[in-house]
Amino acid sequence: MIKIDINDLRYPQKLKNIKDSPQQLYLEGNIQLLKKPSIAIIGSRACTKYGERMAQKFSKELGEYGIITISGLAKGIDTCAHLGNIEKTIAVLPCGIKNIYPKENKKLYQKIIENKGLIITEYSEDIKADSNKFLERNRIVSGLSIGILVIEGGYRSGTSVTARLAEIQQKPIFCIPSSLENPKGITPNKLIKEGAHIVINVEDIIKEYPNLNLKKIETPIKQMDIEQISEEHKEIYDILDKENVLHINEVCKKAKLNINEVSYKLMLLELEDKVISLPGNNYRKK
């Protein structure tokens, strides 16, 4: 872990330009990512399947243009954004490195480090997360970016607060439109109404930065490695079958876990391309 203060030459200039710049930063991982253009992807923790897919899709496609994904290591949209661009991602913590929040994402934190991503926090290693630190974290998420992409967010959510911070920081705001029946679609739809950029493909973001001369980079497709499945997710993976689908309630019953925990683990397995999600909350191995 590296500690730098605001006078260090390695301190990001973008953070010096925001209100209440953090006086110090603790960094773990590939510090060179700070020199590259980055888009913050933000959204609801309790997101929909649609939100999960969009976060992963846009994060992955931004990475294909060499753009870094920034998010806050929270559940839901943040998790999907990091996983979609795991080798080009920056996670900003609302806590110290010894107190990863949420605890369920400690594995994601390790995965980011293993894949040469970057972890940033303004808090010393023993500091724990609290509600104020989430808001403080969000100014860094927005401040490090050249723009933010809003995928889902409810009324008066942390997502809407981050969007307002981006507006104050004069950063472009991009939004993926959502169904009017989706309560998590309130923030992006409202921002679009107020003048945010509506986004239906990644090129809608890329075209706003002509001076960066961004070109798509072709990357080889990675083969799935079953051996990389962690023990905490393997219990869910082993319950599933390649031929027969299984409803999430059956998975919960066999794993003896609650539906929120099973749903979260299934989402991670799906994002790692090891599980297929089918209509009606049914799943099978890929």
N, C-alpha and C positions, 0 to 999 in steps of 0.2 A: 504494500500500500504506500502511495506517495501523498505527502501533504504539501500543498502550495498555498501561499497567501496571495492577496490581491495585487501585490507588487512583483510577483514572480513573472518572468517572461513567458512561462508556460500557461499562465492564467488566461482563459478565453476572453478576448476583447469584447465579444457579444455580451458577456455577463457584466462587464464594466459599464455597459450602456444602459442597463436597466435600473429601476428604482430599488433601493435596498440591496445592492450587490452583496453576495456572500463574501465575508472577509477572508475566509479560507475554504479550501476544497480538499476532500480526501478522495483519492482516485485509485482504482484497482483495475488493471487490465491494459488495453491498448490506448494509450493517451493520444496517439496520432489521429484517432477518430475525431478529435476536437477540431482538427484543421479542415475537415471535409464538410460539405453542405449537408444539412440535416433537416428533416421534417419531423415535427412532434405528432404522434398519433395518440389521440385521447378519446375517452368514452366511458361508458358505464361499467361498473364492476359486475352488476347483475345484468349482463347483456343478453341479447337474443342470439339464436343460431346464425341468423343473417348477419348480425354485428360481428360475430366471431369470424365468419367467412370473409367479410369485407376487410376486417383488420389484417388478417393474414394475407389476403390477396394484394391489397395495396402496399403493405409493408414489403412483401416479396418483390413486387414490381418496381417499387422505388429503389430497392437494392440493386435491381438490374440496370438502373441508370447511375449507380454509384452513390446514391443518396443514403445517408445514415438515418436509421429510425430511432427517435427518442421517445421514451415513455417512462412511466413511474413504477414499474414492477408490481403493480396491483393485479388483482384477479380480473378476469373478463377481458376487455378490449386491450389493456396494457399487455397482458400475457400473450395474447394472440399477435399483437404488433411485434413484440420481441422475438417470438418464435418464427414469424414469417421472414425475418431478416436477421437471423441469429448471429451471422458473422459480421454484420454491420449495424450493431445496435448499441445504444447507450441507455442505461437504466439509471434514473435519478431516484435516490432513496429518501424517505422521510424519517430516517433513523441512522444510527451508526451501523457499521458493517458487521458487528458482532450480534446485532439484534434485527436481522432481516425481517421485514414485515411485508406481506403476511408470511407466517412461518411456512405455509404450504409452498411458497415460491423460493425457498432456499435452494431447491434443486434447479430451478430456472436461473437463479443467481450464479450457481456453479457452472451451469451450461453456457451462460454468457461468457464467463471467464475462460472456460475451456475452448471456446470458439473465437477467442481474441476480440471479444466485445469489450465494453467499458462500463464500469460502475462508478457513479459519482454521488457524493453526499457532502453537505456542509457540516455534518455533525460528527463528533469524535466517536470512536468505535463502540462505546458502551451506552450511548444515548438511545432511548426507546422512542418509538413513534407515538404521536398523539394528534388530536384534531388540528391544532395550530400548525404542526409540522407538515401536514398534508398540503395546506395552503401555501406554506413557505416553499415546499418542494415544487409546487406547480409553477411558481415564477421562474424557477431554473429550467424546468422542462420547456416552457415557452421561450425563455430568454436565450437558450442555446440554439434554437431553431431558426430557420429562414422562413418558416411558416408552419401553421398547424392544420392537421386534418381531423375534423370532428366526425366520429362515426355514430355514436349513440350517446344520449344523455337525457336524464329526466329534468323535471322542473326544479329550478334552484339547486342544481347538482354541482359537484366539484368540477365537472366538465364545463358548465356554463361559466364558472369563476375563472377557469384557465383561459377560456375563450375571451373573456373581458380583459384579462391580463395581456393576451396577445394583441388585442385591439389597442390597449394603452401603449404597448411596446411597438406599435405600428407594424405588426407582422401580418401578412396575408392569412386569411382564414378560409379554409376549404371545408366543405361539408358534403357528405354523402346523404342524399335525400332518403327519408324513411316514411313508412306507412303512417297515415294520419291516425290509424287505430293503435299504433304502437306507442305506449307511454314513454318509452325510451327514445322516441323520435322527436320529442318536443324541442330539445335544444338545437339539433342540427336544422330542423325545419324552420324554427324561429330565426336562427342566424341567417339562413338563406333569404328569408323574407326581409331581413334587415340589410341585405346587401353582400353577404358572404358569397364566395365563389361556389357554385354548384358543381359537383364532380361526379362524372359517370365512368371515367377511366383515368388511368394514371397520367396520360398525356395532357389532361386538363390541368394538372399541377405543373408538369414539366414546362409547358408553353409559357408559364408566367415567369420563367427565369431564363430568358434568351441569352443573357450575358454569360451564363455559366457554361453554355455550349455543351449541354448534357447529351451523351450518346448512350444507347442501350448496349449493355455488355452481355454477350452470350456466355452463360455458365453451364458446365456439365451437370446433368441430373445425378444426384447422389442416390446410391442404392440403399434400400432399407436394411438396417442391421438389427435383427431381432435381439442380439446379445446386449444391445445398448439399453434395453428396457430396464428401468430401475425397479428395485424390489417392491416399492410402494405402488407402482403402476402394474407390475407383473401379475399381482393377484387379480386384478380386473381383466387384464389381457388373457390370462389363462382360463377364465370363465367362458370367454367367447369362443365361437367356432367359425371356421372359414366358410362352411356350407350353409349352416342354419342360422337364421337371425334370432336375436334375443332381445326382448323388451327391457328397457331400463329397470323396470320394477323387479324383473326376474334377476337381473344382475345385482340389484340391491339386496334381494333376499339371499342369494347365494354368497355374496360377499359379506353379508351382515353389517352393511354400512348404510348411512342415511343417503337420501337421493341427491342432496347437494354435493356431498363428497364424491359420490359415484359419478355424477354429471361432470364435475370438474376434472376428474381423472380421465374420463372418457374423452373429454374435450382435448386434453393434452395428448392422449394417444392418437386422436384423430388428426391433430395438427402435425404430429410427427409421422403421419402417413402410415400408421400401423393398424388403424381401425377405420371402418367405413360407417358413417351415420346414414341411416335410411329413414324414410318417412314414418311418422308415428312413434318416434323415440325408440326405434329399433336399431340394433348394432350387430356387426359381425367383424371378424378379423379380415384384414386385407390380404 
